[in-house]
């Protein structure tokens, strides 16, 4: 009887170990199955977005399948699968999803002069459920404010997410990828803040006029002047902060 009991306990332990191994293998397989190089999206951006971040929406609309297929691949990622990834993989995925979904939103309504022309006063472009994420249909606002800003506390997300407007940071003509994410985000911040839509300094008046993004989301930055100085290379000491008017016209070629 004792031998039988030991055998049963051993079988139970082996069974539990098998379950753990199978679950771990499944998670590993899920992680490996998704293409974290975002190669298809990268090719699309290379083809339709120029070095200045301007988008050929007309060409995207004429051949929409590549964008739709990419978004379908993102929509197939489950919550469990997403949770098994590293933080850089999650962020790269979410940044690419936001930007690709915004492109699709514009393409579906093109021609428009501004993203703000989409929808109505009750349900504008950022309140439409056009994003499929972890098994749910959500809005662009949900992804940005309800998920990214809440979960990660990464202020550079404000230069990564592009709302299809001229006042936005430029849309990169490459996909975000986990292995280079930190460098890509720093480059985004540097590019934006060294352009006149990110920062304009009037040394005579001792005023630094910065993008309104820093007014809207100032609380997300430990110090807005320090962030601007670090990424622009400009000394902000003694400068009064003011904000640039935001250009909502479409970022089209």
ZIPE-V556757 format. One record per residue. N is the residue number from 1. RES is the residue in three letters. SS is DSSP state (~ for helix, > for strand, _ for the rest). OMEGA is omega in degrees with one decimal (999 if undefined). D_LAST is the distance of its C-alpha to the last C-alpha in whole Angstrom. Layout:
# ZIPE-V556757
n-><N,N>
res-><RES,RES>
ss-><SS,SS>
omega-><OMEGA,OMEGA>
d_last-><D_LAST,D_LAST>
This chain:
# ZIPE-V556757
n-><1,2,3,4,5,6,7,8,9,10,11,12,13,14,15,16,17,18,19,20,21,22,23,24,25,26,27,28,29,30,31,32,33,34,35,36,37,38,39,40,41,42,43,44,45,46,47,48,49,50,51,52,53,54,55,56,57,58,59,60,61,62,63,64,65,66,67,68,69,70,71,72,73,74,75,76,77,78,79,80,81,82,83,84,85,86,87,88,89,90,91,92,93,94,95,96,97,98,99,100,101,102,103,104,105,106,107,108,109,110,111,112,113,114,115,116,117,118,119,120,121,122,123,124,125,126,127,128,129,130,131,132,133,134,135,136,137,138,139,140,141,142,143,144,145,146,147,148,149,150,151,152,153,154,155,156,157,158,159,160,161,162,163,164,165,166,167,168,169,170,171,172,173,174,175,176,177,178,179,180,181,182,183,184,185,186,187,188,189,190,191,192,193,194,195,196,197,198,199,200,201,202,203,204,205,206,207,208,209,210,211,212,213,214,215,216,217,218,219,220,221,222,223,224,225,226,227,228,229,230,231,232,233,234,235,236,237,238,239,240,241,242,243,244,245,246,247,248,249,250,251,252,253>
res-><UNK,UNK,UNK,UNK,UNK,UNK,UNK,UNK,UNK,UNK,UNK,UNK,UNK,UNK,UNK,UNK,UNK,UNK,UNK,UNK,UNK,UNK,UNK,UNK,UNK,UNK,UNK,UNK,UNK,UNK,UNK,UNK,UNK,UNK,UNK,UNK,UNK,UNK,UNK,UNK,UNK,UNK,UNK,UNK,UNK,UNK,UNK,UNK,UNK,UNK,UNK,UNK,UNK,UNK,UNK,UNK,UNK,UNK,UNK,UNK,UNK,UNK,UNK,UNK,UNK,UNK,UNK,UNK,UNK,UNK,UNK,UNK,UNK,UNK,UNK,UNK,UNK,UNK,UNK,UNK,UNK,UNK,UNK,UNK,UNK,UNK,UNK,UNK,UNK,UNK,UNK,UNK,UNK,UNK,UNK,UNK,UNK,UNK,UNK,UNK,UNK,UNK,UNK,UNK,UNK,UNK,UNK,UNK,UNK,UNK,UNK,UNK,UNK,UNK,UNK,UNK,UNK,UNK,UNK,UNK,UNK,UNK,UNK,UNK,UNK,UNK,UNK,UNK,UNK,UNK,UNK,UNK,UNK,UNK,UNK,UNK,UNK,UNK,UNK,UNK,UNK,UNK,UNK,UNK,UNK,UNK,UNK,UNK,UNK,UNK,UNK,UNK,UNK,UNK,UNK,UNK,UNK,UNK,UNK,UNK,UNK,UNK,UNK,UNK,UNK,UNK,UNK,UNK,UNK,UNK,UNK,UNK,UNK,UNK,UNK,UNK,UNK,UNK,UNK,UNK,UNK,UNK,UNK,UNK,UNK,UNK,UNK,UNK,UNK,UNK,UNK,UNK,UNK,UNK,UNK,UNK,UNK,UNK,UNK,UNK,UNK,UNK,UNK,UNK,UNK,UNK,UNK,UNK,UNK,UNK,UNK,UNK,UNK,UNK,UNK,UNK,UNK,UNK,UNK,UNK,UNK,UNK,UNK,UNK,UNK,UNK,UNK,UNK,UNK,UNK,UNK,UNK,UNK,UNK,UNK,UNK,UNK,UNK,UNK,UNK,UNK,UNK,UNK,UNK,UNK,UNK,UNK,UNK,UNK,UNK,UNK,UNK,UNK>
ss-><_,~,~,~,~,~,~,~,~,~,~,~,~,~,~,~,~,~,~,~,~,~,~,~,~,~,~,~,~,~,~,~,~,_,_,_,_,_,~,~,~,~,~,~,~,~,~,~,>,_,_,_,_,_,>,_,~,~,~,~,~,~,_,_,~,~,~,~,~,~,~,~,~,~,~,_,_,_,~,~,~,~,~,_,_,_,~,~,~,~,~,~,~,~,~,~,~,~,~,~,~,~,~,~,~,~,~,~,~,_,_,_,_,>,~,~,~,_,>,_,_,_,_,>,~,~,~,_,_,_,>,>,>,_,_,>,>,>,_,~,~,~,~,~,~,~,~,~,~,~,~,_,_,_,_,_,~,~,~,~,_,_,_,_,>,_,_,_,_,_,_,_,_,_,_,_,_,~,~,~,~,~,~,~,~,~,~,~,~,~,~,~,~,_,_,_,_,_,>,>,>,>,_,_,_,_,>,>,>,>,_,_,~,~,~,~,_,~,~,~,_,_,_,~,~,~,~,~,~,~,~,~,_,_,_,_,_,_,_,>,>,>,>,_,_,_,_,_,>,>,_,>,_>
omega-><179.1,178.8,179.7,178.8,177.9,179.1,179.2,178.8,178.9,179.4,178.5,178.7,179.4,178.9,178.1,178.5,179.3,178.9,179.1,-180.0,-178.9,179.6,178.2,178.7,179.9,178.4,178.1,179.7,178.3,-179.6,-177.1,-175.2,-178.7,-179.1,-178.3,172.5,-178.7,-172.2,-177.2,177.6,178.5,179.3,178.6,179.9,178.9,-176.9,-168.7,-179.8,-178.5,-174.5,178.4,179.2,178.9,-170.0,174.1,-177.0,-179.8,178.4,176.9,-180.0,-179.9,-179.7,-170.7,-169.5,-177.1,179.3,179.7,-179.9,178.2,179.7,175.1,179.5,176.9,-179.4,-178.9,179.9,-178.4,177.7,178.4,179.2,-180.0,-177.7,-178.7,-176.6,173.9,179.3,177.2,177.0,178.6,-178.4,179.0,178.3,-175.4,177.2,178.9,178.7,-179.5,-176.1,179.0,177.9,176.6,175.1,-179.0,178.6,178.8,-178.8,-178.7,-178.7,-176.7,6.9,171.5,178.5,-178.4,175.7,-179.4,175.5,-177.1,179.6,-178.2,-175.3,179.8,-177.8,-179.4,-173.5,-176.2,-179.8,177.3,-176.5,-177.2,-177.8,175.1,-170.3,175.6,175.2,-179.6,169.8,-176.3,178.7,173.3,176.1,178.5,-177.7,-177.6,-170.6,-177.4,-178.4,-172.9,-177.4,-179.1,-170.4,-166.2,-179.9,-179.8,-175.2,-179.1,175.3,-178.6,172.3,179.4,-177.7,-173.7,-173.3,174.9,179.4,179.5,179.1,-179.8,164.4,-178.0,172.9,178.6,175.4,170.8,178.7,170.1,178.8,-172.6,-175.1,-179.0,-170.7,-178.1,179.0,179.2,-179.8,176.6,178.9,176.5,-179.7,-179.4,-179.6,-178.0,-174.5,172.5,175.8,-178.0,175.4,177.1,-175.8,173.3,-178.6,173.3,-175.1,179.5,-179.9,-177.9,-179.5,171.9,178.2,-175.9,-178.6,177.6,174.8,-178.0,172.8,-178.1,-173.2,-176.6,-178.2,179.7,-178.3,176.9,175.6,179.2,179.1,179.5,178.5,-179.4,-179.6,-177.1,-174.1,178.4,-175.2,-178.8,176.0,-177.2,-177.4,176.1,-179.5,173.6,179.2,171.8,-172.5,179.0,171.2,-177.3,-178.8,-177.1,178.6,-171.4,179.4,-175.5,175.3,999>
d_last-><81,79,78,76,75,73,72,70,69,68,66,64,63,62,60,58,57,56,54,52,52,50,48,47,46,44,42,41,40,38,36,36,35,32,29,28,26,24,23,21,19,18,18,15,13,14,12,9,8,8,11,10,9,5,5,5,8,9,10,12,13,15,16,17,20,19,18,21,23,22,23,26,27,27,28,31,32,35,36,39,37,34,37,39,36,35,34,31,30,30,28,25,26,25,22,20,22,20,17,17,19,16,13,16,17,13,14,17,16,13,12,13,12,13,15,18,18,19,23,26,28,30,27,24,21,23,26,25,27,24,25,27,29,33,34,33,30,29,26,23,26,29,27,26,29,32,31,29,30,34,34,33,33,30,28,26,24,23,20,20,19,15,15,12,12,11,15,15,15,12,12,14,13,17,19,22,25,29,30,27,26,28,26,23,24,25,22,20,22,22,19,18,22,21,18,19,17,20,23,24,28,30,33,35,35,35,32,29,26,25,22,24,23,26,28,27,28,31,33,32,32,35,34,31,32,33,30,28,30,31,27,26,29,30,34,33,37,38,35,35,32,29,26,23,21,19,15,15,12,9,7,4,0>
